[in-house]
């Protein structure tokens, strides 16, 4: 438990919690709660309600807490009229709307690249229209769009990557508390952030081995090329240009193309950088196999304060979750399953749909609840041995979703 004598730590009754307080300790172990991080700033009323459900009192760090004025300045607290209006919709119901929206957005992403290749002007209004539909879906139920972003079965990496980054960035911006109009802005930024790659030769973009110094320079030129392409279009906002130019900058000043330090990198670019890196790490490329969501999140976490903003990465990890539905896991006895969700109060003990036996052969599907200390045939408790990337062992997670066996949690 926290030391009440520490001058910067204040014991606060749960009923007295307010937005902006930085909670560093609870009146019970963190592992007994649904909170992923040991220490976080209260950003919305939902955080307060969750704390009040499990705690009678908490300890707050006065130094890391912020005032209401600071919150408004940092886009943490917004006027009520600007807050996203969230109308929860059942996942399967929302999927009926999200799927065609995703398809239309993917087609638009492909058209963007084709237009640039042919020297045509970008139809920014068309981009805004499909992004608006994506935002509305995410406000109704983010799980549907985030699930669609998991399905990667196309050779059109650059186009689909841009769309996935857009979806991840919209959902992340929502979690960060940005108002609806900014969700739409950041969605457009995500869709267009890599447009400069159309100027990079395919043999460099898809080279299986390491790039030479000259090739690396050409690859990195896509940020400046994107800026140039977007600045020539009067419909494109300054924020979109900034993101295309700055999404590879790093907090420690070691990024490109300008070597900006943390204070000079646009906030939207910091958000896009996290979503962009996560999807790149998580996706199969010519030169590398995509890593699992868990490993991808670990890599992001290791790069906090050098590459990425700590607060944004923390929010992203909470959004995705350590064991998100749809992840393929190998258990300690060699059996393989698909995570179908985590019970309330225990994000580290998911429910798993077993689909392969210890010899990696299809078996009768059954649910293993790791939160209830389920035991394997030998009498040993089931535990997760390894989290694998999408498509591991030939498992088609979307097929199981269509059968109604995997229903992602709403966020």
RODO-2510 file (C-alpha; in nm, 4 decimals, decimal comma):
residues 411
     n   res          X          Y          Z
     1     x     0,0000     0,0000     0,0000
     2     x     0,1017     0,3592    -0,0510
     3     x     0,2787     0,5496     0,2212
     4     x     0,0364     0,8177     0,3423
     5     x     0,3311     1,0156     0,4814
     6     x     0,4719     1,0928     0,1352
     7     x     0,4116     1,4669     0,0839
     8     x     0,2987     1,4414    -0,2798
     9     x     0,0640     1,1484    -0,2227
    10     x    -0,2826     1,2328    -0,1012
    11     x    -0,5404     0,9834     0,0198
    12     x    -0,8687     1,0628    -0,1566
    13     x    -1,2107     0,9130    -0,0921
    14     x    -1,3451     0,7531    -0,4134
    15     x    -1,6518     0,9777    -0,3947
    16     x    -1,4258     1,2854    -0,4161
    17     x    -1,2339     1,1868    -0,7306
    18     x    -1,2262     1,4353    -1,0167
    19     x    -1,0989     1,4383    -1,3751
    20     x    -0,7289     1,5292    -1,3897
    21     x    -0,6197     1,3465    -1,0734
    22     x    -0,3279     1,1054    -1,1186
    23     x    -0,4033     0,7828    -0,9310
    24     x    -0,0874     0,6021    -0,8144
    25     x    -0,2220     0,3527    -0,5598
    26     x    -0,5478     0,1790    -0,4762
    27     x    -0,6855     0,0421    -0,1513
    28     x    -0,6351    -0,3079    -0,2967
    29     x    -0,3835    -0,4773    -0,5294
    30     x    -0,3956    -0,3590    -0,8919
    31     x    -0,4222    -0,7216    -1,0041
    32     x    -0,7611    -0,7446    -0,8340
    33     x    -0,8987    -0,4818    -1,0726
    34     x    -0,9540    -0,4349    -1,4463
    35     x    -0,6940    -0,1572    -1,4666
    36     x    -0,4052    -0,2490    -1,6953
    37     x    -0,1583     0,0081    -1,5621
    38     x    -0,0380     0,0761    -1,2106
    39     x    -0,0838     0,4507    -1,2231
    40     x    -0,2896     0,6660    -1,4607
    41     x    -0,4560     1,0045    -1,4938
    42     x    -0,8356     1,0209    -1,4690
    43     x    -0,9579     1,1490    -1,8060
    44     x    -1,3313     1,0922    -1,8066
    45     x    -1,6264     1,0165    -1,5806
    46     x    -1,6078     0,6506    -1,6829
    47     x    -1,2651     0,6250    -1,5132
    48     x    -1,4165     0,7629    -1,1930
    49     x    -1,7086     0,5191    -1,2066
    50     x    -1,4738     0,2235    -1,2569
    51     x    -1,2614     0,3316    -0,9600
    52     x    -1,5667     0,3811    -0,7420
    53     x    -1,6886     0,0310    -0,8275
    54     x    -1,3773    -0,1337    -0,6819
    55     x    -1,2278     0,1142    -0,4341
    56     x    -1,3342     0,3044    -0,1257
    57     x    -1,0290     0,5322    -0,1487
    58     x    -0,7129     0,5786    -0,3574
    59     x    -0,3858     0,7690    -0,3391
    60     x    -0,3321     1,0584    -0,5787
    61     x     0,0021     1,2105    -0,6822
    62     x    -0,0397     1,5868    -0,6589
    63     x     0,2598     1,6579    -0,8836
    64     x     0,1240     1,4548    -1,1742
    65     x    -0,2343     1,5696    -1,1372
    66     x    -0,3583     1,8572    -1,3519
    67     x    -0,6115     2,1325    -1,3058
    68     x    -0,9268     2,1693    -1,5111
    69     x    -0,7563     2,4515    -1,7027
    70     x    -0,4624     2,2242    -1,7868
    71     x    -0,7016     1,9532    -1,9020
    72     x    -0,8795     2,1839    -2,1453
    73     x    -0,5471     2,3063    -2,2790
    74     x    -0,4312     1,9492    -2,3357
    75     x    -0,7599     1,8432    -2,5009
    76     x    -0,8281     1,6097    -2,2092
    77     x    -1,1540     1,7737    -2,1052
    78     x    -1,3774     1,9122    -2,3802
    79     x    -1,7063     2,1036    -2,3657
    80     x    -1,9965     1,8614    -2,3386
    81     x    -2,1180     1,9505    -2,6875
    82     x    -1,7849     1,8452    -2,8356
    83     x    -1,7618     1,5090    -2,6629
    84     x    -1,8270     1,2047    -2,8839
    85     x    -2,1887     1,0932    -2,8538
    86     x    -2,1544     0,7221    -2,7862
    87     x    -2,4564     0,5054    -2,8580
    88     x    -2,3554     0,1477    -2,7851
    89     x    -2,4620    -0,0974    -3,0522
    90     x    -2,4303    -0,4760    -3,0367
    91     x    -2,1092    -0,5954    -3,2045
    92     x    -2,2793    -0,8215    -3,4596
    93     x    -2,5352    -0,5542    -3,5415
    94     x    -2,2643    -0,2943    -3,5914
    95     x    -2,0640    -0,5349    -3,8080
    96     x    -2,3484    -0,5248    -4,0624
    97     x    -2,2814    -0,1515    -4,1083
    98     x    -1,9071    -0,1552    -4,0462
    99     x    -1,8230    -0,4150    -4,3137
   100     x    -1,9504    -0,2129    -4,6147
   101     x    -1,8053     0,1031    -4,4615
   102     x    -1,4663    -0,0680    -4,4343
   103     x    -1,4930    -0,1922    -4,7924
   104     x    -1,5767     0,1549    -4,9238
   105     x    -1,2884     0,3068    -4,7289
   106     x    -1,0494     0,0417    -4,8605
   107     x    -1,1597     0,1129    -5,2187
   108     x    -1,1050     0,4842    -5,1602
   109     x    -0,7579     0,4166    -5,0215
   110     x    -0,6720     0,2232    -5,3382
   111     x    -0,8116     0,5067    -5,5540
   112     x    -0,5931     0,7579    -5,3708
   113     x    -0,2761     0,5722    -5,4655
   114     x    -0,3925     0,5162    -5,8224
   115     x    -0,4743     0,8860    -5,8633
   116     x    -0,1297     0,9889    -5,7394
   117     x     0,0359     0,7375    -5,9720
   118     x    -0,1482     0,8913    -6,2662
   119     x    -0,0704     1,2465    -6,1583
   120     x    -0,4351     1,3215    -6,0803
   121     x    -0,5588     1,5441    -5,7992
   122     x    -0,6691     1,3749    -5,4774
   123     x    -1,0454     1,3722    -5,4167
   124     x    -1,0202     1,4848    -5,0557
   125     x    -1,3967     1,5230    -5,0175
   126     x    -1,4420     1,1544    -5,1019
   127     x    -1,1807     1,0657    -4,8401
   128     x    -1,3598     1,2794    -4,5799
   129     x    -1,6915     1,1106    -4,6609
   130     x    -1,5681     0,7547    -4,6025
   131     x    -1,3759     0,8612    -4,2921
   132     x    -1,6917     1,0233    -4,1518
   133     x    -1,8688     0,6868    -4,1881
   134     x    -1,5765     0,5121    -4,0136
   135     x    -1,5922     0,7591    -3,7249
   136     x    -1,9660     0,7059    -3,6830
   137     x    -1,9127     0,3293    -3,6690
   138     x    -1,6376     0,3654    -3,4083
   139     x    -1,8616     0,5879    -3,1960
   140     x    -2,1385     0,3274    -3,2070
   141     x    -1,9079     0,0338    -3,1267
   142     x    -1,5314     0,0506    -3,1927
   143     x    -1,4891    -0,3272    -3,1684
   144     x    -1,6382    -0,3864    -3,5162
   145     x    -1,3976    -0,1585    -3,7042
   146     x    -1,1020    -0,2711    -3,4928
   147     x    -1,1896    -0,6321    -3,5731
   148     x    -1,1980    -0,5552    -3,9465
   149     x    -0,8559    -0,3933    -3,9089
   150     x    -0,7258    -0,7325    -3,7919
   151     x    -0,8166    -0,9066    -4,1177
   152     x    -0,5190    -0,8787    -4,3512
   153     x    -0,5615    -1,0850    -4,6636
   154     x    -0,4619    -0,8470    -4,9397
   155     x    -0,1395    -0,7794    -5,1270
   156     x    -0,2230    -0,4093    -5,1298
   157     x    -0,0170    -0,3374    -4,8185
   158     x     0,0272     0,0388    -4,8531
   159     x    -0,3435     0,1039    -4,9174
   160     x    -0,4704    -0,1291    -4,6457
   161     x    -0,2015    -0,0150    -4,4022
   162     x    -0,3134     0,3464    -4,4457
   163     x    -0,6746     0,2481    -4,3771
   164     x    -0,5809     0,0424    -4,0703
   165     x    -0,3724     0,3314    -3,9356
   166     x    -0,6700     0,5599    -3,9917
   167     x    -0,9051     0,3276    -3,7986
   168     x    -0,6578     0,2713    -3,5152
   169     x    -0,5908     0,6454    -3,4896
   170     x    -0,9613     0,7341    -3,4782
   171     x    -1,0233     0,4786    -3,2031
   172     x    -0,7138     0,5973    -3,0147
   173     x    -0,8131     0,9632    -3,0459
   174     x    -1,1567     0,8710    -2,9101
   175     x    -0,9923     0,7012    -2,6110
   176     x    -0,7786     1,0113    -2,5593
   177     x    -1,0966     1,2198    -2,5368
   178     x    -1,0716     1,4200    -2,8589
   179     x    -1,3984     1,5693    -2,9902
   180     x    -1,5777     1,4228    -3,2916
   181     x    -1,4581     1,6809    -3,5435
   182     x    -1,0983     1,5986    -3,4516
   183     x    -1,1665     1,2259    -3,4874
   184     x    -1,2618     1,2946    -3,8479
   185     x    -0,9530     1,5106    -3,8993
   186     x    -0,7181     1,2474    -3,7623
   187     x    -0,8895     0,9800    -3,9715
   188     x    -0,8057     1,1751    -4,2868
   189     x    -0,4491     1,2230    -4,1575
   190     x    -0,4176     0,8479    -4,1119
   191     x    -0,5524     0,7721    -4,4571
   192     x    -0,3060     1,0107    -4,6244
   193     x     0,0000     0,9841    -4,3967
   194     x     0,1926     0,7510    -4,6297
   195     x     0,0819     0,8924    -4,9645
   196     x     0,4436     0,9915    -5,0370
   197     x     0,5397     0,6236    -5,0617
   198     x     0,3933     0,6222    -5,4107
   199     x     0,7136     0,8041    -5,5105
   200     x     0,9359     0,5293    -5,3677
   201     x     1,0260     0,2518    -5,6171
   202     x     0,8607    -0,0844    -5,5448
   203     x     1,1966    -0,2611    -5,5430
   204     x     1,2915    -0,0509    -5,2393
   205     x     0,9503    -0,0656    -5,0696
   206     x     0,9428    -0,4442    -5,0985
   207     x     1,3105    -0,5307    -5,0749
   208     x     1,3463    -0,8556    -4,8728
   209     x     1,6840    -0,7661    -4,7207
   210     x     1,8346    -0,4647    -4,5487
   211     x     1,8344    -0,1344    -4,7353
   212     x     2,1590     0,0291    -4,8391
   213     x     2,2308     0,3803    -4,7120
   214     x     2,1182     0,5226    -5,0441
   215     x     1,8012     0,3127    -5,0488
   216     x     1,7213     0,4135    -4,6916
   217     x     1,7526     0,7772    -4,7909
   218     x     1,5078     0,7221    -5,0777
   219     x     1,2670     0,5370    -4,8459
   220     x     1,2781     0,8177    -4,5915
   221     x     1,2056     1,0713    -4,8637
   222     x     0,8416     0,9599    -4,8591
   223     x     0,7722     1,2032    -4,5733
   224     x     0,8879     1,5045    -4,7769
   225     x     0,7228     1,3678    -5,0921
   226     x     0,3952     1,3283    -4,9041
   227     x     0,4160     1,6857    -4,7819
   228     x     0,4808     1,8091    -5,1353
   229     x     0,1897     1,6119    -5,2818
   230     x    -0,0566     1,7228    -5,0155
   231     x     0,0474     2,0890    -5,0154
   232     x    -0,0438     2,1078    -5,3838
   233     x    -0,4080     2,0301    -5,2996
   234     x    -0,6146     2,3187    -5,1652
   235     x    -0,8648     2,0827    -4,9980
   236     x    -0,5999     1,9340    -4,7682
   237     x    -0,5702     2,0814    -4,4187
   238     x    -0,2434     2,1923    -4,2614
   239     x    -0,2797     1,9165    -4,0003
   240     x    -0,2832     1,6498    -4,2725
   241     x     0,0305     1,7954    -4,4300
   242     x     0,2002     1,8107    -4,0887
   243     x     0,1266     1,4442    -4,0184
   244     x     0,2543     1,3240    -4,3563
   245     x     0,5730     1,5233    -4,2978
   246     x     0,6244     1,4469    -3,9278
   247     x     0,4967     1,0949    -3,8470
   248     x     0,8521     0,9537    -3,8440
   249     x     0,9900     1,2163    -3,6061
   250     x     1,0946     1,0879    -3,2628
   251     x     1,0639     1,2389    -2,9182
   252     x     1,4404     1,2180    -2,8674
   253     x     1,5067     1,4196    -3,1837
   254     x     1,6524     1,1233    -3,3735
   255     x     1,3690     1,0887    -3,6251
   256     x     1,3361     1,2180    -3,9809
   257     x     1,3175     1,4250    -4,1932
   258     x     1,3861     1,7228    -3,9617
   259     x     1,5020     1,5698    -3,6337
   260     x     1,2330     1,7519    -3,4345
   261     x     1,2292     1,7151    -3,0574
   262     x     0,9172     1,6251    -2,8604
   263     x     0,7940     1,9815    -2,8141
   264     x     0,7890     2,0507    -3,1895
   265     x     0,6178     1,7325    -3,3105
   266     x     0,2456     1,7916    -3,3829
   267     x     0,0121     1,6050    -3,1464
   268     x    -0,1708     1,4336    -3,4326
   269     x     0,1641     1,3114    -3,5695
   270     x     0,2425     1,1579    -3,2293
   271     x    -0,0877     0,9690    -3,2386
   272     x    -0,0425     0,8520    -3,5980
   273     x     0,3154     0,7431    -3,5204
   274     x     0,1921     0,4951    -3,2585
   275     x    -0,0826     0,3502    -3,4795
   276     x     0,1509     0,3407    -3,7814
   277     x     0,4272     0,1560    -3,5968
   278     x     0,1889    -0,0900    -3,4322
   279     x     0,0328    -0,1908    -3,7622
   280     x     0,3707    -0,2172    -3,9373
   281     x     0,5076    -0,4442    -3,6611
   282     x     0,1846    -0,6460    -3,6527
   283     x     0,1652    -0,7061    -4,0316
   284     x     0,3364    -0,9546    -4,2605
   285     x     0,5801    -0,7865    -4,4991
   286     x     0,8072    -0,9209    -4,7714
   287     x     1,1036    -0,8806    -4,5385
   288     x     0,9473    -0,9781    -4,2037
   289     x     0,6722    -1,1849    -4,0456
   290     x     0,4157    -0,9871    -3,8511
   291     x     0,4423    -1,0134    -3,4739
   292     x     0,1591    -1,0861    -3,2337
   293     x    -0,0375    -0,8015    -3,0835
   294     x     0,1251    -0,8639    -2,7445
   295     x     0,4784    -0,8503    -2,8871
   296     x     0,3893    -0,5428    -3,0932
   297     x     0,2642    -0,3644    -2,7813
   298     x     0,5795    -0,4645    -2,5925
   299     x     0,7954    -0,3092    -2,8659
   300     x     0,5937     0,0144    -2,8490
   301     x     0,6293     0,0213    -2,4712
   302     x     1,0070    -0,0216    -2,4934
   303     x     1,0238     0,2804    -2,7262
   304     x     0,8294     0,5112    -2,4937
   305     x     0,9988     0,8492    -2,4395
   306     x     1,2522     0,7805    -2,7140
   307     x     1,0244     0,7256    -3,0117
   308     x     0,6730     0,7635    -2,8738
   309     x     0,4710     0,9671    -2,6260
   310     x     0,4201     0,7693    -2,3044
   311     x     0,0651     0,8865    -2,2477
   312     x    -0,0437     0,7986    -2,6025
   313     x     0,1186     0,4543    -2,5915
   314     x    -0,0396     0,3844    -2,2526
   315     x    -0,3823     0,4739    -2,3859
   316     x    -0,3216     0,2640    -2,6987
   317     x    -0,2281    -0,0420    -2,4922
   318     x    -0,5389    -0,0031    -2,2774
   319     x    -0,7478     0,0284    -2,5952
   320     x    -0,6058    -0,2811    -2,7676
   321     x    -0,5690    -0,4880    -2,4501
   322     x    -0,3029    -0,7397    -2,3549
   323     x    -0,5145    -1,0309    -2,4790
   324     x    -0,7552    -0,8888    -2,7371
   325     x    -1,0261    -1,1142    -2,8839
   326     x    -0,9051    -1,2878    -3,1990
   327     x    -0,5470    -1,3440    -3,0848
   328     x    -0,4175    -1,6950    -3,1404
   329     x    -0,2557    -1,8502    -2,8329
   330     x    -0,0610    -2,1674    -2,7683
   331     x    -0,1192    -2,3140    -2,4248
   332     x     0,1440    -2,4787    -2,2066
   333     x     0,0301    -2,8286    -2,3055
   334     x     0,0646    -2,7490    -2,6777
   335     x    -0,3046    -2,6975    -2,7500
   336     x    -0,3998    -2,3926    -2,9560
   337     x    -0,6954    -2,1628    -2,9208
   338     x    -0,8422    -1,8234    -3,0036
   339     x    -0,8988    -1,5636    -2,7340
   340     x    -1,2702    -1,4862    -2,7239
   341     x    -1,2665    -1,2306    -2,4439
   342     x    -1,1633    -1,1494    -2,0897
   343     x    -1,4041    -1,1633    -1,7958
   344     x    -1,4720    -0,8373    -1,6107
   345     x    -1,2070    -0,7796    -1,3480
   346     x    -0,9314    -0,9941    -1,4948
   347     x    -0,7639    -0,8840    -1,8175
   348     x    -0,4817    -1,1349    -1,7688
   349     x    -0,7025    -1,4467    -1,7601
   350     x    -0,8912    -1,4630    -2,0907
   351     x    -1,1389    -1,7172    -2,2157
   352     x    -0,9966    -1,9289    -2,4962
   353     x    -1,1760    -2,1230    -2,7688
   354     x    -0,9671    -2,4384    -2,8134
   355     x    -0,9452    -2,5328    -3,1836
   356     x    -0,6288    -2,7493    -3,2100
   357     x    -0,5090    -3,0313    -2,9865
   358     x    -0,1557    -3,0806    -2,8541
   359     x    -0,0458    -3,2234    -3,1888
   360     x    -0,1810    -2,9133    -3,3659
   361     x    -0,4672    -3,1101    -3,5211
   362     x    -0,8265    -2,9832    -3,5369
   363     x    -1,0270    -3,0924    -3,2347
   364     x    -1,3763    -3,0466    -3,0982
   365     x    -1,4149    -2,6814    -3,0075
   366     x    -1,4452    -2,6079    -2,6377
   367     x    -1,4047    -2,3036    -2,4160
   368     x    -1,1250    -2,2872    -2,1595
   369     x    -1,1693    -2,0186    -1,8931
   370     x    -0,8229    -1,9371    -1,7613
   371     x    -0,9801    -1,7233    -1,4898
   372     x    -1,1278    -2,0349    -1,3315
   373     x    -0,7992    -2,2290    -1,3108
   374     x    -0,9113    -2,4783    -1,5740
   375     x    -0,6936    -2,7902    -1,5942
   376     x    -0,5677    -2,9785    -1,8986
   377     x    -0,6103    -3,3591    -1,9426
   378     x    -0,2957    -3,4220    -1,7381
   379     x    -0,4377    -3,2287    -1,4437
   380     x    -0,2109    -2,9251    -1,4806
   381     x    -0,3594    -2,5734    -1,4868
   382     x    -0,3949    -2,4236    -1,8336
   383     x    -0,1660    -2,1279    -1,8948
   384     x    -0,0769    -1,9259    -2,2011
   385     x     0,2641    -2,0308    -2,3328
   386     x     0,2866    -1,7988    -2,6338
   387     x     0,0766    -1,5510    -2,8304
   388     x     0,1058    -1,5980    -3,2064
   389     x     0,0457    -1,3626    -3,4960
   390     x    -0,2682    -1,3687    -3,7121
   391     x    -0,2941    -1,6709    -3,9384
   392     x    -0,0693    -1,8906    -3,7220
   393     x    -0,1319    -2,2660    -3,7633
   394     x    -0,3573    -2,1844    -4,0593
   395     x    -0,6343    -2,0580    -3,8295
   396     x    -0,8833    -1,8231    -3,9952
   397     x    -1,0146    -1,6109    -3,7095
   398     x    -1,2715    -1,4397    -3,9311
   399     x    -1,4317    -1,7770    -4,0086
   400     x    -1,4840    -1,8336    -3,6362
   401     x    -1,6206    -1,4818    -3,5992
   402     x    -1,8736    -1,5482    -3,8774
   403     x    -1,9850    -1,8627    -3,6946
   404     x    -2,0548    -1,6497    -3,3885
   405     x    -1,7836    -1,8132    -3,1772
   406     x    -1,5669    -1,5028    -3,1350
   407     x    -1,7490    -1,1871    -3,0286
   408     x    -1,5048    -0,9084    -2,9411
   409     x    -1,5635    -0,6996    -2,6321
   410     x    -1,7100    -0,3567    -2,6796
   411     x    -1,4744    -0,0754    -2,5771
***
